[in-house]
Amino acid sequence: MLIGELSRRSGVSARMLRHYEAIGLVRPGGRTASGYREYTAADARRVFHIESLRSLGLSLREVGRALDDPDFAPARLVEELARRTRERIAAETELLTRLDRISAAGP
């Protein structure tokens, strides 16, 4: 399939697909005789995996590492993301507490 079809199927813009190729996340299976990128079903699955990992908050660099790691364990990733989220929530809660104290102290 060509880039336009993959874009329609995946919901990822052609521009973003080219970016994924430029940074090595996706490598089209080949090129047509006229030089157009040609994607395979495996390439499409990889794009869906990339988007799934991105939806969990991973950076493109982290996505690349996860997809290239033969020992990648989704459960371990979810645990790490939950830990990071708890840390962010704790930091934001602490900030909110300080702001409430300042507000309560008055002008």
Phi and psi restraints in degrees (range 20) as a CNS / XPLOR table:
assign (resid 1 and name C) (resid 2 and name N)
       (resid 2 and name CA) (resid 2 and name C) 1.0 -86.7 20.0 2
assign (resid 2 and name N) (resid 2 and name CA)
       (resid 2 and name C) (resid 3 and name N) 1.0 170.7 20.0 2
assign (resid 2 and name C) (resid 3 and name N)
       (resid 3 and name CA) (resid 3 and name C) 1.0 -59.6 20.0 2
assign (resid 3 and name N) (resid 3 and name CA)
       (resid 3 and name C) (resid 4 and name N) 1.0 -37.2 20.0 2
assign (resid 3 and name C) (resid 4 and name N)
       (resid 4 and name CA) (resid 4 and name C) 1.0 -63.1 20.0 2
assign (resid 4 and name N) (resid 4 and name CA)
       (resid 4 and name C) (resid 5 and name N) 1.0 -41.3 20.0 2
assign (resid 4 and name C) (resid 5 and name N)
       (resid 5 and name CA) (resid 5 and name C) 1.0 -68.1 20.0 2
assign (resid 5 and name N) (resid 5 and name CA)
       (resid 5 and name C) (resid 6 and name N) 1.0 -42.9 20.0 2
assign (resid 5 and name C) (resid 6 and name N)
       (resid 6 and name CA) (resid 6 and name C) 1.0 -61.8 20.0 2
assign (resid 6 and name N) (resid 6 and name CA)
       (resid 6 and name C) (resid 7 and name N) 1.0 -39.8 20.0 2
assign (resid 6 and name C) (resid 7 and name N)
       (resid 7 and name CA) (resid 7 and name C) 1.0 -60.8 20.0 2
assign (resid 7 and name N) (resid 7 and name CA)
       (resid 7 and name C) (resid 8 and name N) 1.0 -46.2 20.0 2
assign (resid 7 and name C) (resid 8 and name N)
       (resid 8 and name CA) (resid 8 and name C) 1.0 -63.5 20.0 2
assign (resid 8 and name N) (resid 8 and name CA)
       (resid 8 and name C) (resid 9 and name N) 1.0 -43.7 20.0 2
assign (resid 8 and name C) (resid 9 and name N)
       (resid 9 and name CA) (resid 9 and name C) 1.0 -67.9 20.0 2
assign (resid 9 and name N) (resid 9 and name CA)
       (resid 9 and name C) (resid 10 and name N) 1.0 -37.7 20.0 2
assign (resid 9 and name C) (resid 10 and name N)
       (resid 10 and name CA) (resid 10 and name C) 1.0 -94.1 20.0 2
assign (resid 10 and name N) (resid 10 and name CA)
       (resid 10 and name C) (resid 11 and name N) 1.0 -20.5 20.0 2
assign (resid 10 and name C) (resid 11 and name N)
       (resid 11 and name CA) (resid 11 and name C) 1.0 79.4 20.0 2
assign (resid 11 and name N) (resid 11 and name CA)
       (resid 11 and name C) (resid 12 and name N) 1.0 9.3 20.0 2
assign (resid 11 and name C) (resid 12 and name N)
       (resid 12 and name CA) (resid 12 and name C) 1.0 -100.7 20.0 2
assign (resid 12 and name N) (resid 12 and name CA)
       (resid 12 and name C) (resid 13 and name N) 1.0 131.0 20.0 2
assign (resid 12 and name C) (resid 13 and name N)
       (resid 13 and name CA) (resid 13 and name C) 1.0 -63.6 20.0 2
assign (resid 13 and name N) (resid 13 and name CA)
       (resid 13 and name C) (resid 14 and name N) 1.0 154.1 20.0 2
assign (resid 13 and name C) (resid 14 and name N)
       (resid 14 and name CA) (resid 14 and name C) 1.0 -60.0 20.0 2
assign (resid 14 and name N) (resid 14 and name CA)
       (resid 14 and name C) (resid 15 and name N) 1.0 -37.1 20.0 2
assign (resid 14 and name C) (resid 15 and name N)
       (resid 15 and name CA) (resid 15 and name C) 1.0 -61.0 20.0 2
assign (resid 15 and name N) (resid 15 and name CA)
       (resid 15 and name C) (resid 16 and name N) 1.0 -43.8 20.0 2
assign (resid 15 and name C) (resid 16 and name N)
       (resid 16 and name CA) (resid 16 and name C) 1.0 -68.2 20.0 2
assign (resid 16 and name N) (resid 16 and name CA)
       (resid 16 and name C) (resid 17 and name N) 1.0 -37.6 20.0 2
assign (resid 16 and name C) (resid 17 and name N)
       (resid 17 and name CA) (resid 17 and name C) 1.0 -61.5 20.0 2
assign (resid 17 and name N) (resid 17 and name CA)
       (resid 17 and name C) (resid 18 and name N) 1.0 -40.2 20.0 2
assign (resid 17 and name C) (resid 18 and name N)
       (resid 18 and name CA) (resid 18 and name C) 1.0 -64.3 20.0 2
assign (resid 18 and name N) (resid 18 and name CA)
       (resid 18 and name C) (resid 19 and name N) 1.0 -38.2 20.0 2
assign (resid 18 and name C) (resid 19 and name N)
       (resid 19 and name CA) (resid 19 and name C) 1.0 -64.1 20.0 2
assign (resid 19 and name N) (resid 19 and name CA)
       (resid 19 and name C) (resid 20 and name N) 1.0 -44.8 20.0 2
assign (resid 19 and name C) (resid 20 and name N)
       (resid 20 and name CA) (resid 20 and name C) 1.0 -56.8 20.0 2
assign (resid 20 and name N) (resid 20 and name CA)
       (resid 20 and name C) (resid 21 and name N) 1.0 -39.8 20.0 2
assign (resid 20 and name C) (resid 21 and name N)
       (resid 21 and name CA) (resid 21 and name C) 1.0 -66.4 20.0 2
assign (resid 21 and name N) (resid 21 and name CA)
       (resid 21 and name C) (resid 22 and name N) 1.0 -43.9 20.0 2
assign (resid 21 and name C) (resid 22 and name N)
       (resid 22 and name CA) (resid 22 and name C) 1.0 -60.3 20.0 2
assign (resid 22 and name N) (resid 22 and name CA)
       (resid 22 and name C) (resid 23 and name N) 1.0 -34.2 20.0 2
assign (resid 22 and name C) (resid 23 and name N)
       (resid 23 and name CA) (resid 23 and name C) 1.0 -96.7 20.0 2
assign (resid 23 and name N) (resid 23 and name CA)
       (resid 23 and name C) (resid 24 and name N) 1.0 4.6 20.0 2
assign (resid 23 and name C) (resid 24 and name N)
       (resid 24 and name CA) (resid 24 and name C) 1.0 87.0 20.0 2
assign (resid 24 and name N) (resid 24 and name CA)
       (resid 24 and name C) (resid 25 and name N) 1.0 10.9 20.0 2
assign (resid 24 and name C) (resid 25 and name N)
       (resid 25 and name CA) (resid 25 and name C) 1.0 -76.0 20.0 2
assign (resid 25 and name N) (resid 25 and name CA)
       (resid 25 and name C) (resid 26 and name N) 1.0 -34.6 20.0 2
assign (resid 25 and name C) (resid 26 and name N)
       (resid 26 and name CA) (resid 26 and name C) 1.0 -131.0 20.0 2
assign (resid 26 and name N) (resid 26 and name CA)
       (resid 26 and name C) (resid 27 and name N) 1.0 136.8 20.0 2
assign (resid 26 and name C) (resid 27 and name N)
       (resid 27 and name CA) (resid 27 and name C) 1.0 -124.5 20.0 2
assign (resid 27 and name N) (resid 27 and name CA)
       (resid 27 and name C) (resid 28 and name N) 1.0 107.1 20.0 2
assign (resid 27 and name C) (resid 28 and name N)
       (resid 28 and name CA) (resid 28 and name C) 1.0 -51.8 20.0 2
assign (resid 28 and name N) (resid 28 and name CA)
       (resid 28 and name C) (resid 29 and name N) 1.0 143.4 20.0 2
assign (resid 28 and name C) (resid 29 and name N)
       (resid 29 and name CA) (resid 29 and name C) 1.0 -61.8 20.0 2
assign (resid 29 and name N) (resid 29 and name CA)
       (resid 29 and name C) (resid 30 and name N) 1.0 -21.0 20.0 2
assign (resid 29 and name C) (resid 30 and name N)
       (resid 30 and name CA) (resid 30 and name C) 1.0 178.0 20.0 2
assign (resid 30 and name N) (resid 30 and name CA)
       (resid 30 and name C) (resid 31 and name N) 1.0 -166.6 20.0 2
assign (resid 30 and name C) (resid 31 and name N)
       (resid 31 and name CA) (resid 31 and name C) 1.0 -131.9 20.0 2
assign (resid 31 and name N) (resid 31 and name CA)
       (resid 31 and name C) (resid 32 and name N) 1.0 148.7 20.0 2
assign (resid 31 and name C) (resid 32 and name N)
       (resid 32 and name CA) (resid 32 and name C) 1.0 -75.9 20.0 2
assign (resid 32 and name N) (resid 32 and name CA)
       (resid 32 and name C) (resid 33 and name N) 1.0 173.6 20.0 2
assign (resid 32 and name C) (resid 33 and name N)
       (resid 33 and name CA) (resid 33 and name C) 1.0 -59.9 20.0 2
assign (resid 33 and name N) (resid 33 and name CA)
       (resid 33 and name C) (resid 34 and name N) 1.0 -29.1 20.0 2
assign (resid 33 and name C) (resid 34 and name N)
       (resid 34 and name CA) (resid 34 and name C) 1.0 -92.3 20.0 2
assign (resid 34 and name N) (resid 34 and name CA)
       (resid 34 and name C) (resid 35 and name N) 1.0 6.0 20.0 2
assign (resid 34 and name C) (resid 35 and name N)
       (resid 35 and name CA) (resid 35 and name C) 1.0 93.9 20.0 2
assign (resid 35 and name N) (resid 35 and name CA)
       (resid 35 and name C) (resid 36 and name N) 1.0 2.3 20.0 2
assign (resid 35 and name C) (resid 36 and name N)
       (resid 36 and name CA) (resid 36 and name C) 1.0 -73.4 20.0 2
assign (resid 36 and name N) (resid 36 and name CA)
       (resid 36 and name C) (resid 37 and name N) 1.0 145.0 20.0 2
assign (resid 36 and name C) (resid 37 and name N)
       (resid 37 and name CA) (resid 37 and name C) 1.0 -63.9 20.0 2
assign (resid 37 and name N) (resid 37 and name CA)
       (resid 37 and name C) (resid 38 and name N) 1.0 138.3 20.0 2
assign (resid 37 and name C) (resid 38 and name N)
       (resid 38 and name CA) (resid 38 and name C) 1.0 -124.1 20.0 2
assign (resid 38 and name N) (resid 38 and name CA)
       (resid 38 and name C) (resid 39 and name N) 1.0 120.3 20.0 2
assign (resid 38 and name C) (resid 39 and name N)
       (resid 39 and name CA) (resid 39 and name C) 1.0 -102.5 20.0 2
assign (resid 39 and name N) (resid 39 and name CA)
       (resid 39 and name C) (resid 40 and name N) 1.0 144.7 20.0 2
assign (resid 39 and name C) (resid 40 and name N)
       (resid 40 and name CA) (resid 40 and name C) 1.0 -97.0 20.0 2
assign (resid 40 and name N) (resid 40 and name CA)
       (resid 40 and name C) (resid 41 and name N) 1.0 173.0 20.0 2
assign (resid 40 and name C) (resid 41 and name N)
       (resid 41 and name CA) (resid 41 and name C) 1.0 -61.6 20.0 2
assign (resid 41 and name N) (resid 41 and name CA)
       (resid 41 and name C) (resid 42 and name N) 1.0 -36.2 20.0 2
assign (resid 41 and name C) (resid 42 and name N)
       (resid 42 and name CA) (resid 42 and name C) 1.0 -64.5 20.0 2
assign (resid 42 and name N) (resid 42 and name CA)
       (resid 42 and name C) (resid 43 and name N) 1.0 -38.6 20.0 2
assign (resid 42 and name C) (resid 43 and name N)
       (resid 43 and name CA) (resid 43 and name C) 1.0 -62.8 20.0 2
assign (resid 43 and name N) (resid 43 and name CA)
       (resid 43 and name C) (resid 44 and name N) 1.0 -41.7 20.0 2
assign (resid 43 and name C) (resid 44 and name N)
       (resid 44 and name CA) (resid 44 and name C) 1.0 -62.9 20.0 2
assign (resid 44 and name N) (resid 44 and name CA)
       (resid 44 and name C) (resid 45 and name N) 1.0 -42.9 20.0 2
assign (resid 44 and name C) (resid 45 and name N)
       (resid 45 and name CA) (resid 45 and name C) 1.0 -60.7 20.0 2
assign (resid 45 and name N) (resid 45 and name CA)
       (resid 45 and name C) (resid 46 and name N) 1.0 -40.4 20.0 2
assign (resid 45 and name C) (resid 46 and name N)
       (resid 46 and name CA) (resid 46 and name C) 1.0 -62.8 20.0 2
assign (resid 46 and name N) (resid 46 and name CA)
       (resid 46 and name C) (resid 47 and name N) 1.0 -41.2 20.0 2
assign (resid 46 and name C) (resid 47 and name N)
       (resid 47 and name CA) (resid 47 and name C) 1.0 -61.3 20.0 2
assign (resid 47 and name N) (resid 47 and name CA)
       (resid 47 and name C) (resid 48 and name N) 1.0 -42.3 20.0 2
assign (resid 47 and name C) (resid 48 and name N)
       (resid 48 and name CA) (resid 48 and name C) 1.0 -63.5 20.0 2
assign (resid 48 and name N) (resid 48 and name CA)
       (resid 48 and name C) (resid 49 and name N) 1.0 -38.8 20.0 2
assign (resid 48 and name C) (resid 49 and name N)
       (resid 49 and name CA) (resid 49 and name C) 1.0 -64.1 20.0 2
assign (resid 49 and name N) (resid 49 and name CA)
       (resid 49 and name C) (resid 50 and name N) 1.0 -43.1 20.0 2
assign (resid 49 and name C) (resid 50 and name N)
       (resid 50 and name CA) (resid 50 and name C) 1.0 -57.8 20.0 2
assign (resid 50 and name N) (resid 50 and name CA)
       (resid 50 and name C) (resid 51 and name N) 1.0 -48.7 20.0 2
assign (resid 50 and name C) (resid 51 and name N)
       (resid 51 and name CA) (resid 51 and name C) 1.0 -65.3 20.0 2
assign (resid 51 and name N) (resid 51 and name CA)
       (resid 51 and name C) (resid 52 and name N) 1.0 -36.0 20.0 2
assign (resid 51 and name C) (resid 52 and name N)
       (resid 52 and name CA) (resid 52 and name C) 1.0 -63.3 20.0 2
assign (resid 52 and name N) (resid 52 and name CA)
       (resid 52 and name C) (resid 53 and name N) 1.0 -45.2 20.0 2
assign (resid 52 and name C) (resid 53 and name N)
       (resid 53 and name CA) (resid 53 and name C) 1.0 -67.8 20.0 2
assign (resid 53 and name N) (resid 53 and name CA)
       (resid 53 and name C) (resid 54 and name N) 1.0 -37.9 20.0 2
assign (resid 53 and name C) (resid 54 and name N)
       (resid 54 and name CA) (resid 54 and name C) 1.0 -62.9 20.0 2
assign (resid 54 and name N) (resid 54 and name CA)
       (resid 54 and name C) (resid 55 and name N) 1.0 -37.0 20.0 2
assign (resid 54 and name C) (resid 55 and name N)
       (resid 55 and name CA) (resid 55 and name C) 1.0 -66.2 20.0 2
assign (resid 55 and name N) (resid 55 and name CA)
       (resid 55 and name C) (resid 56 and name N) 1.0 -18.4 20.0 2
assign (resid 55 and name C) (resid 56 and name N)
       (resid 56 and name CA) (resid 56 and name C) 1.0 -87.2 20.0 2
assign (resid 56 and name N) (resid 56 and name CA)
       (resid 56 and name C) (resid 57 and name N) 1.0 -1.7 20.0 2
assign (resid 56 and name C) (resid 57 and name N)
       (resid 57 and name CA) (resid 57 and name C) 1.0 100.1 20.0 2
assign (resid 57 and name N) (resid 57 and name CA)
       (resid 57 and name C) (resid 58 and name N) 1.0 8.6 20.0 2
assign (resid 57 and name C) (resid 58 and name N)
       (resid 58 and name CA) (resid 58 and name C) 1.0 -77.4 20.0 2
assign (resid 58 and name N) (resid 58 and name CA)
       (resid 58 and name C) (resid 59 and name N) 1.0 145.1 20.0 2
assign (resid 58 and name C) (resid 59 and name N)
       (resid 59 and name CA) (resid 59 and name C) 1.0 -75.3 20.0 2
assign (resid 59 and name N) (resid 59 and name CA)
       (resid 59 and name C) (resid 60 and name N) 1.0 165.6 20.0 2
assign (resid 59 and name C) (resid 60 and name N)
       (resid 60 and name CA) (resid 60 and name C) 1.0 -62.1 20.0 2
assign (resid 60 and name N) (resid 60 and name CA)
       (resid 60 and name C) (resid 61 and name N) 1.0 -35.5 20.0 2
assign (resid 60 and name C) (resid 61 and name N)
       (resid 61 and name CA) (resid 61 and name C) 1.0 -62.8 20.0 2
assign (resid 61 and name N) (resid 61 and name CA)
       (resid 61 and name C) (resid 62 and name N) 1.0 -44.9 20.0 2
assign (resid 61 and name C) (resid 62 and name N)
       (resid 62 and name CA) (resid 62 and name C) 1.0 -65.0 20.0 2
assign (resid 62 and name N) (resid 62 and name CA)
       (resid 62 and name C) (resid 63 and name N) 1.0 -38.3 20.0 2
assign (resid 62 and name C) (resid 63 and name N)
       (resid 63 and name CA) (resid 63 and name C) 1.0 -60.6 20.0 2
assign (resid 63 and name N) (resid 63 and name CA)
       (resid 63 and name C) (resid 64 and name N) 1.0 -46.4 20.0 2
assign (resid 63 and name C) (resid 64 and name N)
       (resid 64 and name CA) (resid 64 and name C) 1.0 -59.5 20.0 2
assign (resid 64 and name N) (resid 64 and name CA)
       (resid 64 and name C) (resid 65 and name N) 1.0 -44.1 20.0 2
assign (resid 64 and name C) (resid 65 and name N)
       (resid 65 and name CA) (resid 65 and name C) 1.0 -62.8 20.0 2
assign (resid 65 and name N) (resid 65 and name CA)
       (resid 65 and name C) (resid 66 and name N) 1.0 -43.2 20.0 2
assign (resid 65 and name C) (resid 66 and name N)
       (resid 66 and name CA) (resid 66 and name C) 1.0 -63.1 20.0 2
assign (resid 66 and name N) (resid 66 and name CA)
       (resid 66 and name C) (resid 67 and name N) 1.0 -45.3 20.0 2
assign (resid 66 and name C) (resid 67 and name N)
       (resid 67 and name CA) (resid 67 and name C) 1.0 -70.6 20.0 2
assign (resid 67 and name N) (resid 67 and name CA)
       (resid 67 and name C) (resid 68 and name N) 1.0 -27.8 20.0 2
assign (resid 67 and name C) (resid 68 and name N)
       (resid 68 and name CA) (resid 68 and name C) 1.0 -89.3 20.0 2
assign (resid 68 and name N) (resid 68 and name CA)
       (resid 68 and name C) (resid 69 and name N) 1.0 -8.6 20.0 2
assign (resid 68 and name C) (resid 69 and name N)
       (resid 69 and name CA) (resid 69 and name C) 1.0 -86.6 20.0 2
assign (resid 69 and name N) (resid 69 and name CA)
       (resid 69 and name C) (resid 70 and name N) 1.0 114.3 20.0 2
assign (resid 69 and name C) (resid 70 and name N)
       (resid 70 and name CA) (resid 70 and name C) 1.0 -64.9 20.0 2
assign (resid 70 and name N) (resid 70 and name CA)
       (resid 70 and name C) (resid 71 and name N) 1.0 -20.6 20.0 2
assign (resid 70 and name C) (resid 71 and name N)
       (resid 71 and name CA) (resid 71 and name C) 1.0 -97.2 20.0 2
assign (resid 71 and name N) (resid 71 and name CA)
       (resid 71 and name C) (resid 72 and name N) 1.0 14.0 20.0 2
assign (resid 71 and name C) (resid 72 and name N)
       (resid 72 and name CA) (resid 72 and name C) 1.0 -54.6 20.0 2
assign (resid 72 and name N) (resid 72 and name CA)
       (resid 72 and name C) (resid 73 and name N) 1.0 127.6 20.0 2
assign (resid 72 and name C) (resid 73 and name N)
       (resid 73 and name CA) (resid 73 and name C) 1.0 -122.8 20.0 2
assign (resid 73 and name N) (resid 73 and name CA)
       (resid 73 and name C) (resid 74 and name N) 1.0 108.4 20.0 2
assign (resid 73 and name C) (resid 74 and name N)
       (resid 74 and name CA) (resid 74 and name C) 1.0 -54.6 20.0 2
assign (resid 74 and name N) (resid 74 and name CA)
       (resid 74 and name C) (resid 75 and name N) 1.0 -37.9 20.0 2
assign (resid 74 and name C) (resid 75 and name N)
       (resid 75 and name CA) (resid 75 and name C) 1.0 -61.9 20.0 2
assign (resid 75 and name N) (resid 75 and name CA)
       (resid 75 and name C) (resid 76 and name N) 1.0 -40.7 20.0 2
assign (resid 75 and name C) (resid 76 and name N)
       (resid 76 and name CA) (resid 76 and name C) 1.0 -65.5 20.0 2
assign (resid 76 and name N) (resid 76 and name CA)
       (resid 76 and name C) (resid 77 and name N) 1.0 -39.5 20.0 2
assign (resid 76 and name C) (resid 77 and name N)
       (resid 77 and name CA) (resid 77 and name C) 1.0 -63.1 20.0 2
assign (resid 77 and name N) (resid 77 and name CA)
       (resid 77 and name C) (resid 78 and name N) 1.0 -45.7 20.0 2
assign (resid 77 and name C) (resid 78 and name N)
       (resid 78 and name CA) (resid 78 and name C) 1.0 -61.1 20.0 2
assign (resid 78 and name N) (resid 78 and name CA)
       (resid 78 and name C) (resid 79 and name N) 1.0 -41.9 20.0 2
assign (resid 78 and name C) (resid 79 and name N)
       (resid 79 and name CA) (resid 79 and name C) 1.0 -60.5 20.0 2
assign (resid 79 and name N) (resid 79 and name CA)
       (resid 79 and name C) (resid 80 and name N) 1.0 -43.7 20.0 2
assign (resid 79 and name C) (resid 80 and name N)
       (resid 80 and name CA) (resid 80 and name C) 1.0 -64.7 20.0 2
assign (resid 80 and name N) (resid 80 and name CA)
       (resid 80 and name C) (resid 81 and name N) 1.0 -42.9 20.0 2
assign (resid 80 and name C) (resid 81 and name N)
       (resid 81 and name CA) (resid 81 and name C) 1.0 -64.7 20.0 2
assign (resid 81 and name N) (resid 81 and name CA)
       (resid 81 and name C) (resid 82 and name N) 1.0 -38.8 20.0 2
assign (resid 81 and name C) (resid 82 and name N)
       (resid 82 and name CA) (resid 82 and name C) 1.0 -64.4 20.0 2
assign (resid 82 and name N) (resid 82 and name CA)
       (resid 82 and name C) (resid 83 and name N) 1.0 -41.5 20.0 2
assign (resid 82 and name C) (resid 83 and name N)
       (resid 83 and name CA) (resid 83 and name C) 1.0 -61.1 20.0 2
assign (resid 83 and name N) (resid 83 and name CA)
       (resid 83 and name C) (resid 84 and name N) 1.0 -47.3 20.0 2
assign (resid 83 and name C) (resid 84 and name N)
       (resid 84 and name CA) (resid 84 and name C) 1.0 -60.8 20.0 2
assign (resid 84 and name N) (resid 84 and name CA)
       (resid 84 and name C) (resid 85 and name N) 1.0 -40.9 20.0 2
assign (resid 84 and name C) (resid 85 and name N)
       (resid 85 and name CA) (resid 85 and name C) 1.0 -64.8 20.0 2
assign (resid 85 and name N) (resid 85 and name CA)
       (resid 85 and name C) (resid 86 and name N) 1.0 -42.5 20.0 2
assign (resid 85 and name C) (resid 86 and name N)
       (resid 86 and name CA) (resid 86 and name C) 1.0 -60.8 20.0 2
assign (resid 86 and name N) (resid 86 and name CA)
       (resid 86 and name C) (resid 87 and name N) 1.0 -40.7 20.0 2
assign (resid 86 and name C) (resid 87 and name N)
       (resid 87 and name CA) (resid 87 and name C) 1.0 -63.2 20.0 2
assign (resid 87 and name N) (resid 87 and name CA)
       (resid 87 and name C) (resid 88 and name N) 1.0 -43.1 20.0 2
assign (resid 87 and name C) (resid 88 and name N)
       (resid 88 and name CA) (resid 88 and name C) 1.0 -64.3 20.0 2
assign (resid 88 and name N) (resid 88 and name CA)
       (resid 88 and name C) (resid 89 and name N) 1.0 -41.2 20.0 2
assign (resid 88 and name C) (resid 89 and name N)
       (resid 89 and name CA) (resid 89 and name C) 1.0 -64.0 20.0 2
assign (resid 89 and name N) (resid 89 and name CA)
       (resid 89 and name C) (resid 90 and name N) 1.0 -42.1 20.0 2
assign (resid 89 and name C) (resid 90 and name N)
       (resid 90 and name CA) (resid 90 and name C) 1.0 -62.2 20.0 2
assign (resid 90 and name N) (resid 90 and name CA)
       (resid 90 and name C) (resid 91 and name N) 1.0 -43.1 20.0 2
assign (resid 90 and name C) (resid 91 and name N)
       (resid 91 and name CA) (resid 91 and name C) 1.0 -65.1 20.0 2
assign (resid 91 and name N) (resid 91 and name CA)
       (resid 91 and name C) (resid 92 and name N) 1.0 -41.9 20.0 2
assign (resid 91 and name C) (resid 92 and name N)
       (resid 92 and name CA) (resid 92 and name C) 1.0 -67.8 20.0 2
assign (resid 92 and name N) (resid 92 and name CA)
       (resid 92 and name C) (resid 93 and name N) 1.0 -36.9 20.0 2
assign (resid 92 and name C) (resid 93 and name N)
       (resid 93 and name CA) (resid 93 and name C) 1.0 -64.6 20.0 2
assign (resid 93 and name N) (resid 93 and name CA)
       (resid 93 and name C) (resid 94 and name N) 1.0 -41.8 20.0 2
assign (resid 93 and name C) (resid 94 and name N)
       (resid 94 and name CA) (resid 94 and name C) 1.0 -62.3 20.0 2
assign (resid 94 and name N) (resid 94 and name CA)
       (resid 94 and name C) (resid 95 and name N) 1.0 -43.9 20.0 2
assign (resid 94 and name C) (resid 95 and name N)
       (resid 95 and name CA) (resid 95 and name C) 1.0 -61.9 20.0 2
assign (resid 95 and name N) (resid 95 and name CA)
       (resid 95 and name C) (resid 96 and name N) 1.0 -43.8 20.0 2
assign (resid 95 and name C) (resid 96 and name N)
       (resid 96 and name CA) (resid 96 and name C) 1.0 -62.0 20.0 2
assign (resid 96 and name N) (resid 96 and name CA)
       (resid 96 and name C) (resid 97 and name N) 1.0 -40.5 20.0 2
assign (resid 96 and name C) (resid 97 and name N)
       (resid 97 and name CA) (resid 97 and name C) 1.0 -61.2 20.0 2
assign (resid 97 and name N) (resid 97 and name CA)
       (resid 97 and name C) (resid 98 and name N) 1.0 -45.2 20.0 2
assign (resid 97 and name C) (resid 98 and name N)
       (resid 98 and name CA) (resid 98 and name C) 1.0 -63.3 20.0 2
assign (resid 98 and name N) (resid 98 and name CA)
       (resid 98 and name C) (resid 99 and name N) 1.0 -42.2 20.0 2
assign (resid 98 and name C) (resid 99 and name N)
       (resid 99 and name CA) (resid 99 and name C) 1.0 -63.9 20.0 2
assign (resid 99 and name N) (resid 99 and name CA)
       (resid 99 and name C) (resid 100 and name N) 1.0 -39.6 20.0 2
assign (resid 99 and name C) (resid 100 and name N)
       (resid 100 and name CA) (resid 100 and name C) 1.0 -62.8 20.0 2
assign (resid 100 and name N) (resid 100 and name CA)
       (resid 100 and name C) (resid 101 and name N) 1.0 -40.8 20.0 2
assign (resid 100 and name C) (resid 101 and name N)
       (resid 101 and name CA) (resid 101 and name C) 1.0 -63.4 20.0 2
assign (resid 101 and name N) (resid 101 and name CA)
       (resid 101 and name C) (resid 102 and name N) 1.0 -43.2 20.0 2
assign (resid 101 and name C) (resid 102 and name N)
       (resid 102 and name CA) (resid 102 and name C) 1.0 -63.8 20.0 2
assign (resid 102 and name N) (resid 102 and name CA)
       (resid 102 and name C) (resid 103 and name N) 1.0 -43.5 20.0 2
assign (resid 102 and name C) (resid 103 and name N)
       (resid 103 and name CA) (resid 103 and name C) 1.0 -63.7 20.0 2
assign (resid 103 and name N) (resid 103 and name CA)
       (resid 103 and name C) (resid 104 and name N) 1.0 -40.3 20.0 2
assign (resid 103 and name C) (resid 104 and name N)
       (resid 104 and name CA) (resid 104 and name C) 1.0 -68.9 20.0 2
assign (resid 104 and name N) (resid 104 and name CA)
       (resid 104 and name C) (resid 105 and name N) 1.0 -26.8 20.0 2
assign (resid 104 and name C) (resid 105 and name N)
       (resid 105 and name CA) (resid 105 and name C) 1.0 -70.9 20.0 2
assign (resid 105 and name N) (resid 105 and name CA)
       (resid 105 and name C) (resid 106 and name N) 1.0 -17.1 20.0 2
assign (resid 105 and name C) (resid 106 and name N)
       (resid 106 and name CA) (resid 106 and name C) 1.0 83.7 20.0 2
assign (resid 106 and name N) (resid 106 and name CA)
       (resid 106 and name C) (resid 107 and name N) 1.0 -179.6 20.0 2
